[in-house]
Amino acid sequence: MLNHHNAIGRAFRRKSSWAALSTALLAACGGGAGGDGSANASGADQTAAAATSAETEMTLAAWGRSTGSGWTYCADEWGTCKFTGTRQVRYGNATKYVYRTLTTSTPCTNEVFGDPAPGEAKVCAYSATTSVDPATSTSGTTSGTTTGTTSGTTTGTTSGTTTGTTSGTTTGTTSGTTTGTTTGTTSGTTTTGTASGTTGTTATTWTNCASEWGTCTFTGTRQVRYGSGTSYFYKTATGSIECSNSVFGDPAVGQAKSCSYANTTTTTTGTTSGTTSGSTSSGTTSGTTSGSTSSGTTSGTTSGTTSGTTSGTPSGSTGTSAPTPYGQDASLYNLAFQDEFNGTALDTSKWNDHIWYDPATSTKDFGVSNGTLKIWPQADANGQYKERILTTQNKYSQTYGYFEVEAKLPIGDGAWPAIWLLNSDAPPGEPEIDIMEAYSGDKTGYWADGNQHPIRYGASWYQNGNGQAGATGTQAPYTGDLSTAFHKYGLKWEANQLTFYFDGKVVATANVSMNKKMYILLDMQYGSASGSVTANTPLGPTNSFEVNYVRSWTFK
């Protein structure tokens, strides 16, 4: 990624070298776009998916049909699961599966559910009981510690019955009359403590806010759903969000869709303790007491009635679990870095807006909105397209672990997005690991299709640099169009091996040793195999290198 800087450029990044690389890759793969290379790659995947053994099919079918725990088998992978009403449907094998709440029927495919078990045969089963929309109703018990303040007003009448006997002996007689007045103020403080309780029902209603291609506008931060009456995708946004497939994905292909935002009311029951201080009462008591006391025994019954209503507003905070690496054993990792891009601007405590060898630029070619980071093609004041590289240099770096970025790629001539890691030690340069590089402007048919949509990406590594010898390499898996949906680009970096993942599936490996601490980079550059920006390149935020999150974990 450093061909813009002479001291650390390399021939591999230059366009002249990409022609040779593309030719070599084309020859190795058997052709370019529409040739045997890409066709064989996708065909092999389909053949592997269809080649489930009879024994495996029987095992999966047995799992689906004999769960005995409220689940009914309904379809093998690629079939259609049919049922009545709205049900929870799970998709996977005997040990790994995912859930969706659907109505009447659903295709039993990765496209609908995602892939919980890459490379393995899967089936669908539906729940025996009807379900409600998981986004609109939650019932359960939450335990933990809640610290906060409950404010409200308690009014009512106390009712109840107390029965008991008081007996004793008093010797002596007192008689007389007391007349007087008492005036004063009583104040006090109760103790502060922690309580745990049960959160009951969270009820959500939905307000329609926009048709497809419109803008959904609301106050504050809300959950927004997009789809038709039976199938929705959800995002959390602040203020407004575009109601389109490009923002949410397509939950209901070929159907008219709309957006609505959530209105949530929560009822909480339990015990809350806090601190109350102030004056209890202030006033004057006056009266006359007269009478006599004699010895004897007193017994009797006291009864009364208590009734009333308590109203108030609970406030506090509850925790959330940390995300885990997709398709990995979560018990092996600790979350070390995370940016979900849920704000309205780049978090400068985590990111720099340019790399060390580039001057800062005021060109508006990136931003954070609607839960994603976006970097897009945009000319500067002189009509030039300058690279935008965001880095965590001097803010975060690590050695070894798992890195995962969920992103959607831009289209058109010139666009060259990338996700990479770079050595944070001096001198700058290698080692370098490129988790993803794509070239939508390629005209050979290898990296992009005829509409200049990216259909492959490069996973590369450079062990040494600055004139030093070392292992380098690139693998370029065929993926299909990378601009239409978000995909997970992953890297497991171990002491003697690199393993690259695409949506949880291994796509490249390299037996190479790299032990330098590295920082994270996200960028949009122009050139290399993608050529130059032309009049056919869509400009602005609608054609972005769009990143949903960046996460990294260290090994335990």
MOPEPE-V936359 format. One record per backbone hydrogen bond with DSSP energy under -0.5 kcal/mol. CO is the residue of the C=O (numbers start at 1). NH is the residue of the N-H. Records with the same first field share a line. If there is no record, write none. Layout:
CO->NH  NH
This chain:
2->5
4->6
5->8  9
6->9
10->13  14
11->14
14->17  18
15->19
16->20
17->21
18->22
19->23
20->24
21->25
22->26
23->27
24->28
25->29
26->30  31
30->36
32->35  38
35->39
36->40
37->41
38->42
39->43
40->44
41->45
42->46
43->47
44->48
45->49
46->50
47->51
53->57
54->58
55->59
56->60
57->61
58->62
59->63
60->64
61->65
62->66
64->73
70->128
72->126
75->124
76->79
79->108
80->82
81->106
85->87  104
86->131
87->89  102
88->127
89->100
90->125
91->98
92->123
96->93
98->91
100->89  102
102->87
103->105
104->83
106->81
107->109
108->78
109->112  113
110->114
114->116
117->120
122->77
123->92
124->74  75
125->90
126->72
129->88
133->136  137
136->204
138->202
141->143
145->147
146->148  195
149->151  315
151->313
153->155  311
155->309
157->307
158->305  306
160->304
162->302
170->172
174->293
176->291
178->289
180->287
182->285
184->283
186->280  281
188->278
195->146
198->200  269
200->140
201->203  267
202->138
203->265
205->263
206->208
207->261
210->259
211->214
214->243
215->217
216->241
220->222  239
222->237
223->262
224->235
225->260
226->233
227->258
231->228
233->226
235->224  237
237->222
238->240
239->218
241->216
242->244
243->213
244->247  248
245->249
249->251
252->255
257->212
258->227
259->209  210
260->225
261->207
263->205
265->203
266->268
267->200
269->198
270->272
276->190
278->188
281->186
283->184
285->182
287->180
289->178
291->176
293->174
300->164
302->162
304->160
305->159
306->158
307->157
309->155
311->153
313->151
325->328
328->330
329->332
330->333
332->556
334->554
337->552
339->550
346->348
347->350  351
352->391
355->358
363->365
365->376
367->374
369->372
372->369
373->547
374->367
375->545
377->540
380->383
384->380  386
387->389
388->390  524
390->522
391->352
392->395  396
398->518
401->493
402->553
403->491
404->551
405->407  489
406->548  549
407->487
408->546
412->415
414->527
415->440  441
416->525
417->438
418->523
419->435  436
420->521
421->433
422->519
429->423
431->423
432->462
433->421  435
434->460
436->419
437->458
439->442
447->455  456
449->452
452->412
453->449
454->482
455->479  480
458->437  460
459->475
460->434
461->473
462->431  432
465->468
471->463
473->461
475->459
477->457
482->409
487->407  489
488->490  503
489->405
490->501
491->403  493
492->494  499
493->401
494->497
495->514
497->494
498->510
499->492
500->507  508
501->490
502->505
505->502
508->500
510->498  512
512->514
517->424
518->398
519->422
520->392
521->420
522->390
523->418
524->388
525->416
527->530
528->531
530->414
531->527
534->537
536->538
540->543
541->544
543->377
544->546
545->375
546->408  548
547->373
549->406
550->339
551->404
552->336  337
553->402
554->334
